[in-house]
Structure formats: structure tokens, C-alpha cells
Amino acid sequence: MKKVLIFGGSGQIGRHLIRRLTKENYLVTVVTRNYHKNGAILKTQGNPGYIDVVEANIFDEEKLDDLFEDKDICINLVGILYEDKRNTFKNIHVNFPSLLSTKCKKYNLKKLIHISALGVERALDSKYAISKAQGEKNIIQNFSKTVILRPSIIYSVDDNFTTNLMTILSLLPVFPLYYNGKTKFSPIHVSNFCEIILKIINKNISDQIIECIGPEELSFKEIIKKLLISIDKKRFLIQMPIKIAKLSAFFLEKLPKPLLTRDQLNLLKYDNIPSGDYKTNNDLGLEAKLKFEDEISKYSYMWKKGGEYSKKFNK
């Protein structure tokens, strides 16, 4: 019976992944920085007796030694989309993964699965992407039995992507398109992504970098149009000049939870699709089949007039 150690398990990926792992009798230890906030939720995600929730500072090396001592697999889901006074890209995307990979080597774990992001090697003017790429490099140098997953946008009812966009689209009469809305994505549903992780463990797949994509390639404009159709709204889509976009991002990034930062604006210039330099989940027989439009329709009713009683949802 394998023992799995998960960091960042309280996010959308973690909650779906824990259910799958415990269902297949993996013993899962989830590390959280706030047990009072996340402990009760995490405890309900796995079968009783198969999940242990531990509160710890992720940089507490003495605590990490205790956690790693008897584990087989480590999964790192920790990541941030913007910096604040407490968390920087360097600390979370470079220093922490480097520390984990060092511990994996010290305690001779069978595998480290690290979640990165698609396209980070191309976005050389994004601090987020640079930190992700450097973190990948350090991990591979420290621990050879590493699998790095680079997903495109991961979406679900628990995400911060489609849900935020539908909230904005339901409130504003106009919506800005940056870079003419031409940036391409290959959205993957969180359940498909978690199945990929599970199969990598079960089949002992050892490819060091795998690009994870959904079944479709959509531009940002196409994504917005599908969201509008799903919530039965019509909005004016306007092309936002980049100078104005940077100015608006300057102010928006001051919010406690920024809607847009200048770094994210830089990242949005680059397509979020396979590079062709590495294998994808499709190449490994781990095809993701859930389509974007079908899946968002299962929860988009929350942003429709009438909510759960909307006509289309009841059909």
C-alpha cells in the first residue's frame, strides 16, 4: 500500500485527486498551512482511514523530514498566480520545489510529481513563467525520478478562471480582449487532469516532462463566447490597446485578489498549447475527453437569470 504526500491539496486539483487516490487504497497525507480553515474540508475528500491532514509550515525542514521519512510518492500542487508581501514567485515556484526535490532524494522516494504550467519556457518577460521554469530545472537536477506536468488551463466549478470570468461577464456590459483575444489555450477539466496523475502513478510512467491538454484548442475570444452562450448573456467584446491594458492592470494588481496583473498580461501574449518539444498526455495514451462547452454548462446555471431554476438547466 503506497503512501502519498501531497502539498497544496486544498485547491481544486487536490480535492479531486485525494478522492481518486483514497478510492484506490492509497494512504494520503495532505499538508496544509491552516488546519482550522482547510482541515474539515480535506477530511471529507477521502475514504475514512486513508487520509491524514497535517498542519505545517512548508519551509519547516524538521517537520518535512518527519513527513518524508516513510512516504513513497510526493505530489506538489503548490503555486500562486500573483505575488504579495508573504508569497513571492521565487519562494513558492523555485525555493520550495527545490527543497521538496532535495527531500525526495534524501529519503529515496519512488516518484515526485510536480505541477508546473504549459508554455513557461517561452514567456521570458513574465516573472511567473521564469520562476516556474527555474523551479523545473532545479527539481530535475536534484531528483531524477521526477515527473513534471505542464497543464494548459485547468477548469471546473472550483476554479478561479471560468468562475471569475462568468462573474465579470454577468456584471459588465463590455468585456476587454487583450491581444485581440487570439491567445490559444487547450483547456483540460480537473477530473481529466487528476486521472492523468493517477495513471502516471499506477502505470509508473517516468517521462520527466509531460504537457497536459484537453481535447480542444480554443482562442481566448472563443472561450469568452462559449461562456457567454452558456450563461445566456450578450456582451460587447472590445479590443483593448496594450498601453491602456497595462495601465488598468497597474491599478487592478493593487487589489487584495487582483483581477489582472501586468505580469499576467505579459503571460497572455503567449499561446498555452503544446510546444512540440515534449510528449503530451495523448502521446502516452492518457487522452482527456471532456469538452469545455459541455462541462461548463453543468455549473454555468449559477450565473444565469433564475440560477438553478433557469429554463435551459431544467431541460
ZAPARO-480028 format. One record per residue (C-alpha): residue number from 1; x, y, z. Coordinates in steps of 0.02 Angstrom, whole numbers, plus 50000, padded with zeros to 5 digits. Example, Ala and Ser with C-alpha at 12.3 -4.5 7.8 and 13.67 -1.06 7.14 Angstrom:
<pts>
<pt><lumse>1</lumse><x>50615</x><y>49775</y><z>50390</z></pt>
<pt><lumse>2</lumse><x>50684</x><y>49947</y><z>50357</z></pt>
</pts>
This chain:
<pts>
<pt><lumse>1</lumse><x>50000</x><y>50000</y><z>50000</z></pt>
<pt><lumse>2</lumse><x>50085</x><y>50159</y><z>49939</z></pt>
<pt><lumse>3</lumse><x>50095</x><y>50315</y><z>50046</z></pt>
<pt><lumse>4</lumse><x>50071</x><y>50480</y><z>49955</z></pt>
<pt><lumse>5</lumse><x>50121</x><y>50651</y><z>50022</z></pt>
<pt><lumse>6</lumse><x>50028</x><y>50799</y><z>49946</z></pt>
<pt><lumse>7</lumse><x>50069</x><y>50984</y><z>49961</z></pt>
<pt><lumse>8</lumse><x>49936</x><y>51108</y><z>49906</z></pt>
<pt><lumse>9</lumse><x>49794</x><y>50984</y><z>49925</z></pt>
<pt><lumse>10</lumse><x>49659</x><y>51111</y><z>49970</z></pt>
<pt><lumse>11</lumse><x>49645</x><y>51181</y><z>49793</z></pt>
<pt><lumse>12</lumse><x>49534</x><y>51116</y><z>49652</z></pt>
<pt><lumse>13</lumse><x>49662</x><y>50988</y><z>49593</z></pt>
<pt><lumse>14</lumse><x>49698</x><y>50924</y><z>49767</z></pt>
<pt><lumse>15</lumse><x>49518</x><y>50893</y><z>49816</z></pt>
<pt><lumse>16</lumse><x>49481</x><y>50793</y><z>49658</z></pt>
<pt><lumse>17</lumse><x>49647</x><y>50699</y><z>49668</z></pt>
<pt><lumse>18</lumse><x>49629</x><y>50648</y><z>49850</z></pt>
<pt><lumse>19</lumse><x>49462</x><y>50564</y><z>49813</z></pt>
<pt><lumse>20</lumse><x>49537</x><y>50462</y><z>49673</z></pt>
<pt><lumse>21</lumse><x>49691</x><y>50410</y><z>49770</z></pt>
<pt><lumse>22</lumse><x>49599</x><y>50354</y><z>49926</z></pt>
<pt><lumse>23</lumse><x>49470</x><y>50262</y><z>49820</z></pt>
<pt><lumse>24</lumse><x>49614</x><y>50154</y><z>49756</z></pt>
<pt><lumse>25</lumse><x>49678</x><y>50125</y><z>49933</z></pt>
<pt><lumse>26</lumse><x>49825</x><y>50245</y><z>49933</z></pt>
<pt><lumse>27</lumse><x>49864</x><y>50315</y><z>50104</z></pt>
<pt><lumse>28</lumse><x>49866</x><y>50504</y><z>50081</z></pt>
<pt><lumse>29</lumse><x>49946</x><y>50635</y><z>50193</z></pt>
<pt><lumse>30</lumse><x>49895</x><y>50812</y><z>50149</z></pt>
<pt><lumse>31</lumse><x>49997</x><y>50959</y><z>50213</z></pt>
<pt><lumse>32</lumse><x>49905</x><y>51123</y><z>50244</z></pt>
<pt><lumse>33</lumse><x>49962</x><y>51287</y><z>50319</z></pt>
<pt><lumse>34</lumse><x>49793</x><y>51315</y><z>50400</z></pt>
<pt><lumse>35</lumse><x>49709</x><y>51163</y><z>50477</z></pt>
<pt><lumse>36</lumse><x>49568</x><y>51267</y><z>50551</z></pt>
<pt><lumse>37</lumse><x>49521</x><y>51332</y><z>50378</z></pt>
<pt><lumse>38</lumse><x>49553</x><y>51178</y><z>50270</z></pt>
<pt><lumse>39</lumse><x>49558</x><y>51027</y><z>50385</z></pt>
<pt><lumse>40</lumse><x>49373</x><y>50988</y><z>50394</z></pt>
<pt><lumse>41</lumse><x>49352</x><y>51006</y><z>50205</z></pt>
<pt><lumse>42</lumse><x>49502</x><y>50896</y><z>50167</z></pt>
<pt><lumse>43</lumse><x>49447</x><y>50761</y><z>50288</z></pt>
<pt><lumse>44</lumse><x>49287</x><y>50736</y><z>50187</z></pt>
<pt><lumse>45</lumse><x>49379</x><y>50712</y><z>50021</z></pt>
<pt><lumse>46</lumse><x>49447</x><y>50539</y><z>50057</z></pt>
<pt><lumse>47</lumse><x>49386</x><y>50374</y><z>50123</z></pt>
<pt><lumse>48</lumse><x>49395</x><y>50363</y><z>50315</z></pt>
<pt><lumse>49</lumse><x>49561</x><y>50296</y><z>50373</z></pt>
<pt><lumse>50</lumse><x>49650</x><y>50336</y><z>50210</z></pt>
<pt><lumse>51</lumse><x>49683</x><y>50521</y><z>50234</z></pt>
<pt><lumse>52</lumse><x>49785</x><y>50616</y><z>50363</z></pt>
<pt><lumse>53</lumse><x>49786</x><y>50806</y><z>50366</z></pt>
<pt><lumse>54</lumse><x>49941</x><y>50887</y><z>50441</z></pt>
<pt><lumse>55</lumse><x>49964</x><y>51071</y><z>50480</z></pt>
<pt><lumse>56</lumse><x>50141</x><y>51130</y><z>50443</z></pt>
<pt><lumse>57</lumse><x>50244</x><y>51273</y><z>50378</z></pt>
<pt><lumse>58</lumse><x>50303</x><y>51209</y><z>50210</z></pt>
<pt><lumse>59</lumse><x>50478</x><y>51276</y><z>50242</z></pt>
<pt><lumse>60</lumse><x>50496</x><y>51192</y><z>50412</z></pt>
<pt><lumse>61</lumse><x>50633</x><y>51068</y><z>50369</z></pt>
<pt><lumse>62</lumse><x>50621</x><y>50972</y><z>50533</z></pt>
<pt><lumse>63</lumse><x>50435</x><y>50943</y><z>50504</z></pt>
<pt><lumse>64</lumse><x>50467</x><y>50898</y><z>50321</z></pt>
<pt><lumse>65</lumse><x>50593</x><y>50765</y><z>50375</z></pt>
<pt><lumse>66</lumse><x>50460</x><y>50683</y><z>50482</z></pt>
<pt><lumse>67</lumse><x>50334</x><y>50687</y><z>50339</z></pt>
<pt><lumse>68</lumse><x>50451</x><y>50617</y><z>50207</z></pt>
<pt><lumse>69</lumse><x>50526</x><y>50478</y><z>50312</z></pt>
<pt><lumse>70</lumse><x>50402</x><y>50339</y><z>50267</z></pt>
<pt><lumse>71</lumse><x>50325</x><y>50404</y><z>50103</z></pt>
<pt><lumse>72</lumse><x>50332</x><y>50329</y><z>49929</z></pt>
<pt><lumse>73</lumse><x>50269</x><y>50471</y><z>49819</z></pt>
<pt><lumse>74</lumse><x>50267</x><y>50660</y><z>49837</z></pt>
<pt><lumse>75</lumse><x>50148</x><y>50772</y><z>49737</z></pt>
<pt><lumse>76</lumse><x>50175</x><y>50960</y><z>49734</z></pt>
<pt><lumse>77</lumse><x>50020</x><y>51061</y><z>49688</z></pt>
<pt><lumse>78</lumse><x>50078</x><y>51223</y><z>49769</z></pt>
<pt><lumse>79</lumse><x>50076</x><y>51376</y><z>49657</z></pt>
<pt><lumse>80</lumse><x>50024</x><y>51559</y><z>49652</z></pt>
<pt><lumse>81</lumse><x>49960</x><y>51669</y><z>49511</z></pt>
<pt><lumse>82</lumse><x>50018</x><y>51834</y><z>49586</z></pt>
<pt><lumse>83</lumse><x>50141</x><y>51892</y><z>49718</z></pt>
<pt><lumse>84</lumse><x>50103</x><y>51976</y><z>49883</z></pt>
<pt><lumse>85</lumse><x>50203</x><y>52027</y><z>50037</z></pt>
<pt><lumse>86</lumse><x>50204</x><y>51849</y><z>50105</z></pt>
<pt><lumse>87</lumse><x>50225</x><y>51745</y><z>49948</z></pt>
<pt><lumse>88</lumse><x>50342</x><y>51780</y><z>49803</z></pt>
<pt><lumse>89</lumse><x>50360</x><y>51682</y><z>49641</z></pt>
<pt><lumse>90</lumse><x>50540</x><y>51641</y><z>49686</z></pt>
<pt><lumse>91</lumse><x>50495</x><y>51573</y><z>49856</z></pt>
<pt><lumse>92</lumse><x>50345</x><y>51468</y><z>49800</z></pt>
<pt><lumse>93</lumse><x>50398</x><y>51414</y><z>49625</z></pt>
<pt><lumse>94</lumse><x>50587</x><y>51399</y><z>49646</z></pt>
<pt><lumse>95</lumse><x>50641</x><y>51381</y><z>49827</z></pt>
<pt><lumse>96</lumse><x>50501</x><y>51267</y><z>49888</z></pt>
<pt><lumse>97</lumse><x>50506</x><y>51140</y><z>49743</z></pt>
<pt><lumse>98</lumse><x>50695</x><y>51135</y><z>49760</z></pt>
<pt><lumse>99</lumse><x>50675</x><y>51093</y><z>49944</z></pt>
<pt><lumse>100</lumse><x>50548</x><y>50956</y><z>49907</z></pt>
<pt><lumse>101</lumse><x>50657</x><y>50876</y><z>49774</z></pt>
<pt><lumse>102</lumse><x>50805</x><y>50875</y><z>49894</z></pt>
<pt><lumse>103</lumse><x>50698</x><y>50786</y><z>50024</z></pt>
<pt><lumse>104</lumse><x>50639</x><y>50661</y><z>49894</z></pt>
<pt><lumse>105</lumse><x>50818</x><y>50616</y><z>49856</z></pt>
<pt><lumse>106</lumse><x>50868</x><y>50608</y><z>50039</z></pt>
<pt><lumse>107</lumse><x>50727</x><y>50486</y><z>50081</z></pt>
<pt><lumse>108</lumse><x>50737</x><y>50391</y><z>49916</z></pt>
<pt><lumse>109</lumse><x>50556</x><y>50415</y><z>49863</z></pt>
<pt><lumse>110</lumse><x>50494</x><y>50319</y><z>49712</z></pt>
<pt><lumse>111</lumse><x>50424</x><y>50472</y><z>49623</z></pt>
<pt><lumse>112</lumse><x>50399</x><y>50660</y><z>49633</z></pt>
<pt><lumse>113</lumse><x>50256</x><y>50732</y><z>49531</z></pt>
<pt><lumse>114</lumse><x>50269</x><y>50920</y><z>49511</z></pt>
<pt><lumse>115</lumse><x>50134</x><y>51029</y><z>49432</z></pt>
<pt><lumse>116</lumse><x>50204</x><y>51169</y><z>49326</z></pt>
<pt><lumse>117</lumse><x>50119</x><y>51260</y><z>49180</z></pt>
<pt><lumse>118</lumse><x>50115</x><y>51249</y><z>48991</z></pt>
<pt><lumse>119</lumse><x>50219</x><y>51374</y><z>48894</z></pt>
<pt><lumse>120</lumse><x>50329</x><y>51436</y><z>49036</z></pt>
<pt><lumse>121</lumse><x>50489</x><y>51412</y><z>48937</z></pt>
<pt><lumse>122</lumse><x>50430</x><y>51537</y><z>48805</z></pt>
<pt><lumse>123</lumse><x>50366</x><y>51681</y><z>48913</z></pt>
<pt><lumse>124</lumse><x>50533</x><y>51761</y><z>48951</z></pt>
<pt><lumse>125</lumse><x>50456</x><y>51927</y><z>49005</z></pt>
<pt><lumse>126</lumse><x>50344</x><y>51851</y><z>49139</z></pt>
<pt><lumse>127</lumse><x>50409</x><y>51833</y><z>49317</z></pt>
<pt><lumse>128</lumse><x>50282</x><y>51694</y><z>49345</z></pt>
<pt><lumse>129</lumse><x>50344</x><y>51594</y><z>49196</z></pt>
<pt><lumse>130</lumse><x>50528</x><y>51624</y><z>49234</z></pt>
<pt><lumse>131</lumse><x>50505</x><y>51561</y><z>49412</z></pt>
<pt><lumse>132</lumse><x>50410</x><y>51407</y><z>49353</z></pt>
<pt><lumse>133</lumse><x>50545</x><y>51364</y><z>49226</z></pt>
<pt><lumse>134</lumse><x>50685</x><y>51388</y><z>49353</z></pt>
<pt><lumse>135</lumse><x>50592</x><y>51279</y><z>49478</z></pt>
<pt><lumse>136</lumse><x>50577</x><y>51140</y><z>49349</z></pt>
<pt><lumse>137</lumse><x>50763</x><y>51150</y><z>49312</z></pt>
<pt><lumse>138</lumse><x>50812</x><y>51138</y><z>49495</z></pt>
<pt><lumse>139</lumse><x>50696</x><y>50992</y><z>49528</z></pt>
<pt><lumse>140</lumse><x>50764</x><y>50887</y><z>49385</z></pt>
<pt><lumse>141</lumse><x>50942</x><y>50923</y><z>49440</z></pt>
<pt><lumse>142</lumse><x>50903</x><y>50872</y><z>49620</z></pt>
<pt><lumse>143</lumse><x>50796</x><y>50717</y><z>49592</z></pt>
<pt><lumse>144</lumse><x>50799</x><y>50611</y><z>49434</z></pt>
<pt><lumse>145</lumse><x>50638</x><y>50516</y><z>49474</z></pt>
<pt><lumse>146</lumse><x>50533</x><y>50671</y><z>49441</z></pt>
<pt><lumse>147</lumse><x>50382</x><y>50690</y><z>49326</z></pt>
<pt><lumse>148</lumse><x>50339</x><y>50870</y><z>49285</z></pt>
<pt><lumse>149</lumse><x>50164</x><y>50902</y><z>49219</z></pt>
<pt><lumse>150</lumse><x>50133</x><y>51059</y><z>49117</z></pt>
<pt><lumse>151</lumse><x>49945</x><y>51082</y><z>49101</z></pt>
<pt><lumse>152</lumse><x>49854</x><y>51212</y><z>48999</z></pt>
<pt><lumse>153</lumse><x>49710</x><y>51298</y><z>49090</z></pt>
<pt><lumse>154</lumse><x>49629</x><y>51180</y><z>49217</z></pt>
<pt><lumse>155</lumse><x>49445</x><y>51219</y><z>49241</z></pt>
<pt><lumse>156</lumse><x>49298</x><y>51161</y><z>49347</z></pt>
<pt><lumse>157</lumse><x>49164</x><y>51232</y><z>49460</z></pt>
<pt><lumse>158</lumse><x>49303</x><y>51256</y><z>49590</z></pt>
<pt><lumse>159</lumse><x>49423</x><y>51353</y><z>49478</z></pt>
<pt><lumse>160</lumse><x>49472</x><y>51537</y><z>49478</z></pt>
<pt><lumse>161</lumse><x>49464</x><y>51551</y><z>49289</z></pt>
<pt><lumse>162</lumse><x>49292</x><y>51512</y><z>49216</z></pt>
<pt><lumse>163</lumse><x>49202</x><y>51559</y><z>49377</z></pt>
<pt><lumse>164</lumse><x>49285</x><y>51730</y><z>49386</z></pt>
<pt><lumse>165</lumse><x>49255</x><y>51762</y><z>49201</z></pt>
<pt><lumse>166</lumse><x>49071</x><y>51716</y><z>49213</z></pt>
<pt><lumse>167</lumse><x>49053</x><y>51831</y><z>49364</z></pt>
<pt><lumse>168</lumse><x>49129</x><y>51976</y><z>49268</z></pt>
<pt><lumse>169</lumse><x>49030</x><y>51937</y><z>49110</z></pt>
<pt><lumse>170</lumse><x>48867</x><y>51932</y><z>49208</z></pt>
<pt><lumse>171</lumse><x>48901</x><y>52105</y><z>49283</z></pt>
<pt><lumse>172</lumse><x>48984</x><y>52210</y><z>49147</z></pt>
<pt><lumse>173</lumse><x>48905</x><y>52263</y><z>48981</z></pt>
<pt><lumse>174</lumse><x>49075</x><y>52260</y><z>48893</z></pt>
<pt><lumse>175</lumse><x>49224</x><y>52145</y><z>48907</z></pt>
<pt><lumse>176</lumse><x>49404</x><y>52185</y><z>48853</z></pt>
<pt><lumse>177</lumse><x>49500</x><y>52070</y><z>48737</z></pt>
<pt><lumse>178</lumse><x>49688</x><y>52079</y><z>48761</z></pt>
<pt><lumse>179</lumse><x>49797</x><y>52043</y><z>48609</z></pt>
<pt><lumse>180</lumse><x>49636</x><y>52036</y><z>48506</z></pt>
<pt><lumse>181</lumse><x>49583</x><y>51880</y><z>48601</z></pt>
<pt><lumse>182</lumse><x>49694</x><y>51773</y><z>48490</z></pt>
<pt><lumse>183</lumse><x>49795</x><y>51686</y><z>48626</z></pt>
<pt><lumse>184</lumse><x>49765</x><y>51498</y><z>48611</z></pt>
<pt><lumse>185</lumse><x>49728</x><y>51376</y><z>48751</z></pt>
<pt><lumse>186</lumse><x>49691</x><y>51192</y><z>48767</z></pt>
<pt><lumse>187</lumse><x>49580</x><y>51185</y><z>48924</z></pt>
<pt><lumse>188</lumse><x>49579</x><y>51024</y><z>49023</z></pt>
<pt><lumse>189</lumse><x>49446</x><y>50980</y><z>49151</z></pt>
<pt><lumse>190</lumse><x>49512</x><y>50948</y><z>49326</z></pt>
<pt><lumse>191</lumse><x>49440</x><y>50771</y><z>49331</z></pt>
<pt><lumse>192</lumse><x>49534</x><y>50725</y><z>49171</z></pt>
<pt><lumse>193</lumse><x>49694</x><y>50802</y><z>49240</z></pt>
<pt><lumse>194</lumse><x>49680</x><y>50704</y><z>49403</z></pt>
<pt><lumse>195</lumse><x>49652</x><y>50543</y><z>49305</z></pt>
<pt><lumse>196</lumse><x>49816</x><y>50579</y><z>49214</z></pt>
<pt><lumse>197</lumse><x>49907</x><y>50597</y><z>49381</z></pt>
<pt><lumse>198</lumse><x>49830</x><y>50435</y><z>49446</z></pt>
<pt><lumse>199</lumse><x>49878</x><y>50339</y><z>49289</z></pt>
<pt><lumse>200</lumse><x>50056</x><y>50407</y><z>49297</z></pt>
<pt><lumse>201</lumse><x>50068</x><y>50331</y><z>49471</z></pt>
<pt><lumse>202</lumse><x>49981</x><y>50167</y><z>49430</z></pt>
<pt><lumse>203</lumse><x>50074</x><y>50138</y><z>49268</z></pt>
<pt><lumse>204</lumse><x>50239</x><y>50204</y><z>49337</z></pt>
<pt><lumse>205</lumse><x>50262</x><y>50325</y><z>49192</z></pt>
<pt><lumse>206</lumse><x>50434</x><y>50406</y><z>49204</z></pt>
<pt><lumse>207</lumse><x>50439</x><y>50538</y><z>49066</z></pt>
<pt><lumse>208</lumse><x>50514</x><y>50691</y><z>49150</z></pt>
<pt><lumse>209</lumse><x>50406</x><y>50824</y><z>49064</z></pt>
<pt><lumse>210</lumse><x>50229</x><y>50794</y><z>49001</z></pt>
<pt><lumse>211</lumse><x>50120</x><y>50930</y><z>48925</z></pt>
<pt><lumse>212</lumse><x>49939</x><y>50905</y><z>48977</z></pt>
<pt><lumse>213</lumse><x>49800</x><y>50964</y><z>48862</z></pt>
<pt><lumse>214</lumse><x>49614</x><y>50944</y><z>48836</z></pt>
<pt><lumse>215</lumse><x>49528</x><y>50885</y><z>48675</z></pt>
<pt><lumse>216</lumse><x>49508</x><y>51060</y><z>48600</z></pt>
<pt><lumse>217</lumse><x>49614</x><y>51210</y><z>48553</z></pt>
<pt><lumse>218</lumse><x>49521</x><y>51373</y><z>48586</z></pt>
<pt><lumse>219</lumse><x>49568</x><y>51556</y><z>48573</z></pt>
<pt><lumse>220</lumse><x>49532</x><y>51670</y><z>48720</z></pt>
<pt><lumse>221</lumse><x>49394</x><y>51752</y><z>48619</z></pt>
<pt><lumse>222</lumse><x>49316</x><y>51582</y><z>48583</z></pt>
<pt><lumse>223</lumse><x>49320</x><y>51540</y><z>48768</z></pt>
<pt><lumse>224</lumse><x>49232</x><y>51703</y><z>48812</z></pt>
<pt><lumse>225</lumse><x>49099</x><y>51672</y><z>48679</z></pt>
<pt><lumse>226</lumse><x>49066</x><y>51497</y><z>48744</z></pt>
<pt><lumse>227</lumse><x>49049</x><y>51564</y><z>48921</z></pt>
<pt><lumse>228</lumse><x>48926</x><y>51698</y><z>48862</z></pt>
<pt><lumse>229</lumse><x>48821</x><y>51569</y><z>48771</z></pt>
<pt><lumse>230</lumse><x>48822</x><y>51458</y><z>48925</z></pt>
<pt><lumse>231</lumse><x>48759</x><y>51596</y><z>49040</z></pt>
<pt><lumse>232</lumse><x>48635</x><y>51665</y><z>48911</z></pt>
<pt><lumse>233</lumse><x>48716</x><y>51837</y><z>48903</z></pt>
<pt><lumse>234</lumse><x>48764</x><y>51955</y><z>48763</z></pt>
<pt><lumse>235</lumse><x>48909</x><y>52074</y><z>48788</z></pt>
<pt><lumse>236</lumse><x>49014</x><y>52192</y><z>48684</z></pt>
<pt><lumse>237</lumse><x>49189</x><y>52122</y><z>48661</z></pt>
<pt><lumse>238</lumse><x>49311</x><y>52263</y><z>48632</z></pt>
<pt><lumse>239</lumse><x>49494</x><y>52254</y><z>48583</z></pt>
<pt><lumse>240</lumse><x>49595</x><y>52334</y><z>48721</z></pt>
<pt><lumse>241</lumse><x>49751</x><y>52432</y><z>48667</z></pt>
<pt><lumse>242</lumse><x>49901</x><y>52363</y><z>48759</z></pt>
<pt><lumse>243</lumse><x>49950</x><y>52532</y><z>48836</z></pt>
<pt><lumse>244</lumse><x>49779</x><y>52551</y><z>48914</z></pt>
<pt><lumse>245</lumse><x>49781</x><y>52369</y><z>48967</z></pt>
<pt><lumse>246</lumse><x>49946</x><y>52393</y><z>49059</z></pt>
<pt><lumse>247</lumse><x>49880</x><y>52549</y><z>49144</z></pt>
<pt><lumse>248</lumse><x>49722</x><y>52459</y><z>49202</z></pt>
<pt><lumse>249</lumse><x>49824</x><y>52309</y><z>49259</z></pt>
<pt><lumse>250</lumse><x>49934</x><y>52427</y><z>49363</z></pt>
<pt><lumse>251</lumse><x>49782</x><y>52476</y><z>49466</z></pt>
<pt><lumse>252</lumse><x>49696</x><y>52305</y><z>49466</z></pt>
<pt><lumse>253</lumse><x>49850</x><y>52220</y><z>49538</z></pt>
<pt><lumse>254</lumse><x>49833</x><y>52330</y><z>49693</z></pt>
<pt><lumse>255</lumse><x>49676</x><y>52236</y><z>49745</z></pt>
<pt><lumse>256</lumse><x>49690</x><y>52103</y><z>49882</z></pt>
<pt><lumse>257</lumse><x>49645</x><y>51972</y><z>49749</z></pt>
<pt><lumse>258</lumse><x>49699</x><y>52052</y><z>49584</z></pt>
<pt><lumse>259</lumse><x>49585</x><y>52029</y><z>49434</z></pt>
<pt><lumse>260</lumse><x>49735</x><y>52060</y><z>49320</z></pt>
<pt><lumse>261</lumse><x>49919</x><y>52099</y><z>49346</z></pt>
<pt><lumse>262</lumse><x>50047</x><y>52167</y><z>49224</z></pt>
<pt><lumse>263</lumse><x>50142</x><y>52003</y><z>49237</z></pt>
<pt><lumse>264</lumse><x>49984</x><y>51906</y><z>49188</z></pt>
<pt><lumse>265</lumse><x>49961</x><y>52025</y><z>49043</z></pt>
<pt><lumse>266</lumse><x>50136</x><y>51981</y><z>48983</z></pt>
<pt><lumse>267</lumse><x>50098</x><y>51796</y><z>49001</z></pt>
<pt><lumse>268</lumse><x>49938</x><y>51815</y><z>48900</z></pt>
<pt><lumse>269</lumse><x>50042</x><y>51856</y><z>48745</z></pt>
<pt><lumse>270</lumse><x>50097</x><y>51676</y><z>48729</z></pt>
<pt><lumse>271</lumse><x>49993</x><y>51529</y><z>48668</z></pt>
<pt><lumse>272</lumse><x>49954</x><y>51399</y><z>48801</z></pt>
<pt><lumse>273</lumse><x>49962</x><y>51248</y><z>48686</z></pt>
<pt><lumse>274</lumse><x>50088</x><y>51105</y><z>48661</z></pt>
<pt><lumse>275</lumse><x>50263</x><y>51159</y><z>48612</z></pt>
<pt><lumse>276</lumse><x>50301</x><y>51001</y><z>48512</z></pt>
<pt><lumse>277</lumse><x>50461</x><y>50978</y><z>48612</z></pt>
<pt><lumse>278</lumse><x>50389</x><y>50854</y><z>48737</z></pt>
<pt><lumse>279</lumse><x>50262</x><y>50715</y><z>48744</z></pt>
<pt><lumse>280</lumse><x>50082</x><y>50758</y><z>48784</z></pt>
<pt><lumse>281</lumse><x>49958</x><y>50654</y><z>48883</z></pt>
<pt><lumse>282</lumse><x>49885</x><y>50599</y><z>48715</z></pt>
<pt><lumse>283</lumse><x>50053</x><y>50527</y><z>48663</z></pt>
<pt><lumse>284</lumse><x>50054</x><y>50421</y><z>48821</z></pt>
<pt><lumse>285</lumse><x>49878</x><y>50355</y><z>48796</z></pt>
<pt><lumse>286</lumse><x>49807</x><y>50469</y><z>48932</z></pt>
<pt><lumse>287</lumse><x>49682</x><y>50561</y><z>48824</z></pt>
<pt><lumse>288</lumse><x>49571</x><y>50694</y><z>48904</z></pt>
<pt><lumse>289</lumse><x>49398</x><y>50683</y><z>48826</z></pt>
<pt><lumse>290</lumse><x>49288</x><y>50807</y><z>48920</z></pt>
<pt><lumse>291</lumse><x>49245</x><y>50957</y><z>48810</z></pt>
<pt><lumse>292</lumse><x>49245</x><y>51135</y><z>48875</z></pt>
<pt><lumse>293</lumse><x>49070</x><y>51184</y><z>48821</z></pt>
<pt><lumse>294</lumse><x>48991</x><y>51025</y><z>48890</z></pt>
<pt><lumse>295</lumse><x>49073</x><y>51039</y><z>49060</z></pt>
<pt><lumse>296</lumse><x>49045</x><y>51224</y><z>49094</z></pt>
<pt><lumse>297</lumse><x>48860</x><y>51200</y><z>49055</z></pt>
<pt><lumse>298</lumse><x>48849</x><y>51090</y><z>49210</z></pt>
<pt><lumse>299</lumse><x>48884</x><y>51236</y><z>49327</z></pt>
<pt><lumse>300</lumse><x>48857</x><y>51394</y><z>49224</z></pt>
<pt><lumse>301</lumse><x>48673</x><y>51399</y><z>49277</z></pt>
<pt><lumse>302</lumse><x>48733</x><y>51486</y><z>49435</z></pt>
<pt><lumse>303</lumse><x>48767</x><y>51642</y><z>49330</z></pt>
<pt><lumse>304</lumse><x>48604</x><y>51634</y><z>49232</z></pt>
<pt><lumse>305</lumse><x>48445</x><y>51730</y><z>49266</z></pt>
<pt><lumse>306</lumse><x>48346</x><y>51615</y><z>49379</z></pt>
<pt><lumse>307</lumse><x>48500</x><y>51521</y><z>49438</z></pt>
<pt><lumse>308</lumse><x>48467</x><y>51336</y><z>49466</z></pt>
<pt><lumse>309</lumse><x>48289</x><y>51361</y><z>49406</z></pt>
<pt><lumse>310</lumse><x>48340</x><y>51430</y><z>49237</z></pt>
<pt><lumse>311</lumse><x>48247</x><y>51351</y><z>49091</z></pt>
<pt><lumse>312</lumse><x>48395</x><y>51280</y><z>48998</z></pt>
<pt><lumse>313</lumse><x>48463</x><y>51196</y><z>49154</z></pt>
<pt><lumse>314</lumse><x>48297</x><y>51111</y><z>49190</z></pt>
<pt><lumse>315</lumse><x>48281</x><y>51037</y><z>49015</z></pt>
</pts>
